[in-house]
Structure formats: structure tokens, C-alpha cells
Amino acid sequence: MHIPSSMLQGTICPVTAAVATAGLATAGWFARRSVKHPTALRFAAVTALVFAGQMINFPIQDGTSGHLLGGVLASLLLGVPFGILSIAVVLTVQCLAFSDGGVAVLGANIVNMALVGAGLGGLMATWLRDQAGNGFGRFAAPAFASWFSVVLASLACSAELAWSGTASFAAVAPAMFGTHALIGLGETLITLAAVALLASPVESSGERRPVLVPLVAAGIIALLLSPFASGYPDGLEWVAERIQLLHASAPSFVAPMADYTFPGIPSEFLSTGLAGLLGVGLTFAGAWLLARSGWGRRTAA
């Protein structure tokens, strides 16, 4: 659901940039004042895992694919304000290093996937889980919130496309909803599996397991699994092709590893794997620096 720069024009870009900045500043304020917070290493490891997870496109139907957004996952593993910041780090690395989402529309992508996906989706998952208590409800709450976060983010994207004049909301919203309702099912399964494996670290293992498990998993996914990701267009690209939203234009910014390829390596498998592994490293480093500059020097709750 990464919007390219060619899809949005006009006032929507500075408006969403301002909303994203305000939202991230608010998330940072709550993160610094949070009683419970992840360590800098835990925050960086989970953020790297979300980056790697987003590289794996899975086929859904009619030559379409979807990929993890990871907003609810990040919020459940880290806490809602930290989940928002985590997704923002992922989106920034994807944009600047891989041309995945345009620079001019980075604010819109942060609004959709960080503020809506991790923020509203994370708050919904936390509230529903608290209301449900023990038992089946503890699985149903994050399952529904994960699915709903994807659908809600797709509708926010549809509203932005309509505001920009790219397409009418009536034309784009039903197609986005139908496609992302299916993608949301994959999001749900991945979120439940990851939360089950990572949400309750063994206390006696200290710092190592909560950090090493997601970080090693991120490296394996990026290096060995990402080359096997589906080559079908993702939900937004498929909708854009269907209702003719895509327009050829020269990119204003070309990232060093555009389209997740490592320059100078002829093997597509190795090129994608190395680019993904480097992306994991960049994401981990960026998230760690952000955490250390904010809450990382405090003692974890």
C-alpha cells in the first residue's frame, strides 16, 4: 500500500506531511512518558522484523498480491506509541533506500500505515483484548484489529486519492476495500503467529531472546525468503491498473537499491536477498538510534 509520488498531487502532500509530523510528535511524547516501554534493542529488532515481513508479498486472487503492514503487530509487541514510531522508521527506510513509496508522499504513507494502521489499529487491539480477558477473546481481538487496520488504511488511501483528484472516492474505495479485505486475512494470520511467538519472552533468558529471535528471523526472511515473494502487483498497484491510475513519469528521487535490488549483482535471487539483509541492518540501526535518543537510556519496565 505504498503510494508512489505520481499518484498524489496538490495540497494533499503538505497536509498529510503536517498530519504525519504532528502524529509522530504525539507518539514520541507518549513514548517518552510511558511507564512500560521496550529497550532500544527490542524496539530495533521488532522494527527490523516488520521491515523484513513487508518484503514478502503473498498471492491472493486475480493476479494480485498483498504484504504485511505490521501496524497492529508492532503495537502489540512494543506498545501503541512505539508501534507508530516503528512503522514510521520502516516506511522512511523503504522510501529513501529502496524507492518503495515516494518521498513527496511519505507523509501520506505514514498517516495510512503508521498513524491509522499502528495507531488506531493498535488502540483497537489493546482495548478489545482488555475487554475480552482470557480465553478465545485474546486471539479474536488482535485478529479483528489486524484485519480492520488494513481495511481502514486502504480507505484512508482512497480518501487521499480522491482529495488529490486522482480518482473519485466512489470509484476507488470499493476496489480498495475488496482487495484489502482479502489482504487483511493474511495480515491477521501473520500477526497472530508472530504475537504468539514473540509477545511473551521467557523472563529468565534476560535480554537475549526478546532481541535475538525477531532479529534473526528478520535476517532469515530478508536474505532467504524475500527472493521468493510473489511478483504479482500488490493491492494498490492492482487497483491502480484496474481503474487506470498509473501514469508513467520520471522519478524525482532514485534510491540506491530501488526495487530491492543490490546494484552490480546479476543474480536476482542474491541481489534481492542482499538488499533485504542490508535493509534489515539499516532499519535496525535507525530504530536503535531513535530509541536511544528518546527512551532507550531508561530502565525497561
MARLUMBA-865475 format. One record per residue (C-alpha): residue in one letter; x, y, z. Coordinates in pm, whole numbers, padded with zeros to 5 digits, always signed. Example, Ala and Ser with C-alpha at 12.3 -4.5 7.8 and 13.67 -1.06 7.14 Angstrom:
a+01230-00450+00780;s+01367-00106+00714;
//
This chain:
m+00000+00000+00000;h+00297+00228-00052;i+00171+00524-00255;p+00414+00642-00528;s+00464+01014-00581;s+00289+01004-00919;m-00046+00920-00757;l-00087+01226-00533;q-00060+01590-00629;g-00159+01923-00484;t-00232+02022-00125;i-00277+01665-00005;c+00101+01616+00011;p+00187+01903+00250;v-00130+01840+00451;t-00051+01473+00508;a+00312+01565+00582;a+00192+01804+00854;v-00050+01545+00995;a+00223+01280+00995;t+00467+01514+01171;a+00211+01603+01436;g+00114+01239+01482;l+00474+01123+01521;a+00548+01405+01764;t+00247+01298+01971;a+00357+00934+01962;g+00705+01039+02071;w+00560+01239+02360;f+00361+00939+02483;a+00659+00707+02430;r+00886+00917+02650;r+00624+00926+02925;s+00523+00563+02903;v+00563+00354+03216;k+00616+00038+03011;h+00848+00064+02718;p+01075-00166+02516;t+01450-00140+02535;a+01625+00020+02240;l+01743-00321+02116;r+01396-00477+02142;f+01241-00181+01957;a+01504-00205+01684;a+01471-00584+01647;v+01092-00577+01612;t+01115-00286+01367;a+01364-00483+01157;l+01128-00783+01163;v+00839-00571+01033;f+01063-00441+00754;a+01154-00795+00651;g+00793-00910+00678;q+00680-00637+00441;m+00914-00775+00174;i+00712-01097+00149;n+00424-01048-00093;f+00174-01334-00088;p-00073-01402-00373;i-00444-01356-00306;q-00658-01366-00624;d-00679-01248-00985;g-00304-01194-01015;t-00292-00975-00705;s-00067-00994-00401;g-00059-00846-00055;h+00201-00797+00212;l+00216-00741+00584;l+00154-00385+00703;g+00256-00477+01057;g+00094-00190+01242;v-00106-00394+01492;l+00181-00642+01524;a+00427-00366+01615;s+00183-00207+01860;l+00110-00537+02035;l+00477-00625+02070;l+00603-00278+02163;g+00309-00066+02280;v+00098+00166+02066;p+00317+00482+02059;f+00625+00269+01995;g+00440+00077+01724;i+00362+00404+01544;l+00728+00512+01558;s+00842+00165+01448;i+00629+00168+01132;a+00743+00524+01056;v+01107+00409+01068;v+01026+00118+00832;l+00850+00347+00584;t+01133+00601+00589;v+01398+00337+00517;q+01184+00185+00242;c+01136+00525+00081;l+01494+00654+00098;a+01685+00331+00039;f+01451+00133-00189;s+01215+00385-00359;d+00922+00198-00205;g+00677+00485-00169;g+00758+00833-00296;v+00944+01098-00099;a+00673+01359-00168;v+00403+01125-00033;l+00596+00985+00263;g+00362+01180+00491;a+00057+01011+00338;n+00212+00667+00376;i+00296+00739+00739;v-00061+00856+00800;n-00206+00541+00646;m+00023+00273+00781;a+00169+00424+01100;l-00099+00654+01239;v-00402+00460+01114;g-00256+00109+01098;a-00040+00102+01410;g-00214+00385+01597;l-00587+00327+01555;g-00538-00044+01488;g-00313-00084+01790;l-00552+00103+02019;m-00840-00113+01897;a-00642-00435+01952;t-00538-00329+02302;w-00889-00220+02403;l-01057-00530+02263;r-00802-00758+02427;d-00851-00587+02764;q-01227-00622+02731;a-01205-00986+02629;g-00985-01104+02916;n-00853-01461+02895;g-00967-01728+02653;f-01064-01706+02288;g-01115-01331+02303;r-00742-01276+02347;f-00693-01417+01997;a-01009-01273+01843;a-00923-00916+01949;p-00587-00884+01767;a-00726-01088+01477;f-01011-00846+01413;a-00796-00539+01479;s-00530-00661+01235;w-00785-00716+00960;f-00963-00389+01030;s-00639-00188+01035;v-00562-00296+00678;v-00912-00211+00556;l-00911+00124+00737;a-00570+00214+00594;s-00696+00128+00244;l-00995+00360+00288;a-00766+00639+00413;c-00559+00589+00098;s-00877+00606-00111;a-00973+00936+00054;e-00629+01080-00022;l-00653+00976-00386;a-00996+01140-00406;w-00872+01462-00240;s-00581+01474-00485;g-00821+01442-00778;t-00655+01120-00892;a-00983+00926-00877;s-01325+00965-00724;f-01379+00803-00386;a-01677+00615-00525;a-01458+00459-00792;v-01151+00370-00587;a-01288+00285-00240;p-01490-00029-00331;a-01196-00175-00524;m-00954-00095-00242;f-01190-00237+00019;g-01249-00562-00167;t-00881-00625-00234;h-00756-00527+00111;a-01029-00720+00289;l-00856-01029+00149;i-00508-00897+00224;g-00626-00834+00579;l-00682-01208+00624;g-00313-01268+00557;e-00227-00983+00791;t-00434-01150+01062;l-00265-01488+01031;i+00085-01339+01031;t+00008-01112+01327;l-00136-01394+01538;a+00158-01622+01465;a+00418-01354+01538;v+00249-01237+01858;a+00220-01595+01983;l+00594-01646+01928;l+00726-01308+02041;a+00485-01140+02283;s+00578-01342+02595;p+00954-01372+02622;v+01098-01605+02886;e+01193-01386+03180;s+01492-01599+03282;s+01652-01553+02941;g+01710-01186+03011;e+01760-00953+02717;r+01872-01206+02457;r+01555-01384+02346;p+01333-01073+02308;v+01601-00925+02079;l+01770-01218+01906;v+01457-01405+01800;p+01296-01121+01598;l+01634-01002+01468;v+01747-01346+01348;a+01401-01405+01199;a+01426-01072+01015;g+01764-01169+00869;i+01642-01509+00753;i+01326-01368+00597;a+01511-01090+00415;l+01804-01297+00291;l+01645-01634+00214;l+01268-01586+00179;s+01224-01244+00019;p+01353-01361-00323;f+01056-01600-00335;a+00796-01326-00275;s+00509-01306-00522;g+00576-01091-00825;y+00209-01001-00869;p+00118-00633-00814;d+00009-00552-00461;g-00340-00435-00374;l-00288-00067-00450;e-00097-00136-00773;w-00369-00377-00888;v-00644-00124-00819;a-00441+00148-00991;e-00403-00066-01303;r-00770-00162-01300;i-00905+00192-01287;q-00608+00344-01475;l-00443+00548-01200;l-00086+00471-01302;h+00088+00727-01518;a+00443+00698-01647;s+00671+00971-01513;a+01038+01015-01437;p+01104+00964-01065;s+01219+01273-00878;f+01434+01061-00647;v+01607+00731-00722;a+01713+00531-00419;p+02042+00338-00418;m+01865+00000-00404;a+01547+00076-00596;d+01301-00214-00618;y+01501-00404-00355;t+01794-00488-00581;f+02158-00473-00479;p+02350-00292-00756;g+02611-00480-00953;i+02489-00832-00875;p+02349-01020-01178;s+02176-01292-00975;e+01823-01174-00898;f+01797-01411-00601;l+02121-01289-00443;s+02056-00924-00533;t+01715-00924-00361;g+01841-01118-00061;l+02140-00890-00001;a+01929-00577-00048;g+01680-00711+00205;l+01954-00800+00452;l+02106-00455+00422;g+01759-00309+00468;v+01722-00506+00791;g+02052-00360+00909;l+01955-00004+00815;t+01616-00037+00981;f+01766-00186+01296;a+02026+00092+01318;g+01774+00368+01255;a+01528+00233+01510;w+01802+00181+01769;l+01928+00538+01727;l+01574+00673+01759;a+01513+00473+02075;r+01846+00568+02231;s+01776+00935+02170;g+01436+00905+02336;w+01362+00643+02598;g+01640+00389+02547;r+01857+00506+02838;r+01578+00446+03086;t+01534+00114+03259;a+01280-00105+03082;a+00962-00173+03273;
//
